Amino acid sequence: MGIDLVKGGKVQKTSRTAPRSEDPYLLLLVKLYRFLARRTDSKFNSVVLKRMFMSRSNTMPMSLSNLAKNMEGKDDKIAVIVGKVLDDERMLEIPKLTVCALKFADSARTRIEKAGGECLTFDQLALRSPLGQNTVLLRGRKHAREVYKHFWGVAKKGHVKPYVRSNGRKFERARGRRASRGYKKSI
């Protein structure tokens, strides 16, 4: 007797049920949010828990400029990012923000606090709004990494970047007979 693959036999669940990380602080947060997801009907807690399980390439960082743009007109709400908040030197003035994230870049933290905002951890957020009330759940661009330019279906249509040894004259260029391709014009 074999496995009936047509009926869906031997299909393991592929989603994570715990983080791979051994960071003790993250594991304690997972414990807390596992409890909150189980004991409350709030979808917010289960989404935050699921994002805590994700790999580093799936928890993309978010810059301060992107954060400020997304929080425009939401002054009384708390921005929640399950990932890292990074500084953006191109943005000169930062509005007053209340941000909760797993990690903050040092310069980002000082700039948020200097503007009169505050940086929260997830355990502080759980005390302040256990059901995720008055929060805005955000995340960075997943396909921002350079590697996604090479993937068909993710890169712009017809713009899949080839993996080339070098960017020189002799590497993957069209071979028409013209001066830029090594052909001299004979007089």
C-alpha positions as CSV (number, residue, x, y, z in Angstrom):
1,M,0.0,0.0,0.0
2,G,1.4,3.4,-1.0
3,I,0.4,6.9,0.0
4,D,-2.5,8.3,-1.9
5,L,-0.9,11.5,-3.1
6,V,-3.9,12.6,-5.1
7,K,-6.0,12.6,-1.9
8,G,-3.4,14.9,-0.2
9,G,-1.4,12.2,1.7
10,K,2.0,13.1,3.2
11,V,1.5,16.8,3.1
12,Q,3.2,18.4,6.1
13,K,2.3,21.9,7.2
14,T,5.1,24.2,6.0
15,S,4.3,27.2,8.2
16,R,6.4,27.7,11.3
17,T,5.0,27.0,14.7
18,A,7.9,28.5,16.6
19,P,10.9,30.8,15.8
20,R,14.2,29.3,14.7
21,S,16.0,32.0,16.7
22,E,17.4,31.1,20.2
23,D,17.2,34.8,21.3
24,P,15.7,34.4,24.9
25,Y,13.9,37.8,24.7
26,L,12.1,36.8,21.5
27,L,11.2,33.4,23.0
28,L,9.6,35.2,26.0
29,L,7.7,37.5,23.7
30,V,6.5,34.5,21.8
31,K,5.3,32.9,25.0
32,L,3.4,36.1,25.9
33,Y,1.8,36.5,22.5
34,R,0.9,32.8,22.2
35,F,-1.1,33.3,25.4
36,L,-2.7,36.5,24.1
37,A,-3.6,34.9,20.8
38,R,-5.1,31.9,22.6
39,R,-7.0,33.7,25.3
40,T,-8.4,36.7,23.3
41,D,-10.4,36.9,20.1
42,S,-8.1,39.6,18.7
43,K,-6.7,38.8,15.2
44,F,-4.0,41.4,15.9
45,N,-2.3,39.1,18.5
46,S,-2.3,36.0,16.2
47,V,-0.8,38.1,13.3
48,V,1.9,39.5,15.5
49,L,2.7,36.0,16.8
50,K,2.9,34.6,13.3
51,R,5.3,37.4,12.2
52,M,7.5,36.6,15.2
53,F,8.1,33.1,13.8
54,M,9.2,34.4,10.4
55,S,12.7,34.2,9.1
56,R,14.9,37.3,8.9
57,S,14.4,37.6,5.1
58,N,10.7,37.7,5.7
59,T,10.8,40.3,8.5
60,M,11.9,43.3,6.5
61,P,13.1,46.4,8.2
62,M,11.3,49.8,7.9
63,S,12.9,53.2,7.6
64,L,11.8,56.2,9.5
65,S,10.7,58.1,6.4
66,N,8.5,55.2,5.3
67,L,7.1,55.0,8.9
68,A,6.3,58.7,9.0
69,K,4.6,58.5,5.6
70,N,2.4,55.6,6.7
71,M,1.5,57.3,10.0
72,E,0.4,60.6,8.5
73,G,-2.9,61.7,10.1
74,K,-2.8,58.9,12.7
75,D,-1.2,60.9,15.5
76,D,-3.0,59.1,18.4
77,K,-2.2,55.6,17.1
78,I,0.8,53.3,17.8
79,A,2.8,52.0,14.8
80,V,3.7,48.3,15.3
81,I,6.5,46.7,13.3
82,V,7.5,43.1,13.9
83,G,11.1,43.8,12.8
84,K,13.7,46.5,12.9
85,V,13.2,50.3,12.6
86,L,16.1,52.0,10.7
87,D,17.1,55.6,10.5
88,D,16.9,57.6,7.3
89,E,19.3,60.6,7.1
90,R,17.5,62.0,4.0
91,M,14.5,62.9,6.2
92,L,15.4,66.1,8.1
93,E,12.4,66.5,10.4
94,I,10.5,63.6,12.0
95,P,7.0,64.0,13.4
96,K,6.1,62.8,16.9
97,L,5.6,59.0,16.7
98,T,4.8,56.2,19.1
99,V,6.5,53.1,17.6
100,C,6.6,49.5,18.8
101,A,9.2,47.3,17.2
102,L,11.5,44.3,18.0
103,K,14.6,46.4,17.4
104,F,15.6,50.0,16.8
105,A,18.8,51.3,15.2
106,D,20.4,53.6,17.8
107,S,20.2,56.7,15.6
108,A,16.5,55.9,14.8
109,R,15.7,55.6,18.6
110,T,17.4,58.9,19.4
111,R,15.6,60.8,16.6
112,I,12.2,59.4,17.6
113,E,12.7,60.4,21.2
114,K,14.2,63.8,20.3
115,A,11.0,64.5,18.3
116,G,8.9,63.8,21.5
117,G,7.8,60.4,20.4
118,E,8.4,57.1,22.2
119,C,9.9,53.7,21.4
120,L,8.0,50.7,22.9
121,T,8.8,47.0,23.2
122,F,6.2,44.4,22.6
123,D,5.7,43.6,26.3
124,Q,5.0,47.3,26.9
125,L,2.5,47.2,24.0
126,A,0.8,44.1,25.5
127,L,0.2,46.0,28.7
128,R,-1.0,49.2,26.9
129,S,-3.2,47.6,24.3
130,P,-3.6,43.8,24.8
131,L,-6.1,43.5,21.9
132,G,-4.2,45.8,19.6
133,Q,-6.6,48.8,20.0
134,N,-5.4,52.1,18.4
135,T,-2.5,50.4,16.6
136,V,-1.4,50.4,13.0
137,L,0.4,47.1,12.0
138,L,3.1,47.8,9.4
139,R,5.8,46.0,7.6
140,G,8.7,46.8,5.3
141,R,8.9,46.0,1.6
142,K,9.5,42.2,1.3
143,H,10.9,42.4,-2.2
144,A,13.3,45.3,-1.5
145,R,16.4,43.0,-1.5
146,E,18.6,43.0,-4.6
147,V,18.2,39.3,-5.1
148,Y,14.5,39.7,-6.1
149,K,15.5,41.5,-9.3
150,H,16.7,38.1,-10.6
151,F,13.4,36.2,-9.8
152,W,10.9,35.8,-12.6
153,G,7.4,36.9,-11.5
154,V,8.8,39.3,-8.9
155,A,10.9,41.5,-11.1
156,K,9.2,43.9,-13.4
157,K,7.8,42.2,-16.5
158,G,10.6,41.7,-19.0
159,H,13.2,43.0,-16.7
160,V,14.6,39.9,-15.0
161,K,18.2,40.6,-14.2
162,P,20.6,37.8,-15.4
163,Y,23.4,36.6,-13.2
164,V,26.4,37.7,-15.1
165,R,30.1,37.1,-14.3
166,S,31.0,40.7,-15.0
167,N,29.6,43.9,-16.4
168,G,32.3,44.3,-19.1
169,R,32.1,44.8,-22.8
170,K,32.4,41.1,-23.5
171,F,29.7,39.8,-21.2
172,E,26.1,39.3,-22.3
173,R,25.9,42.2,-24.7
174,A,24.0,42.1,-28.1
175,R,26.5,41.1,-30.9
176,G,25.5,43.6,-33.6
177,R,28.3,44.9,-35.8
178,R,28.9,48.3,-34.3
179,A,31.7,50.3,-32.8
180,S,30.6,49.7,-29.2
181,R,30.9,45.9,-29.8
182,G,34.5,45.8,-31.0
183,Y,33.9,46.3,-34.7
184,K,36.0,49.0,-36.4
185,K,34.4,51.0,-39.3
186,S,36.5,50.4,-42.4
187,I,36.9,53.4,-44.7
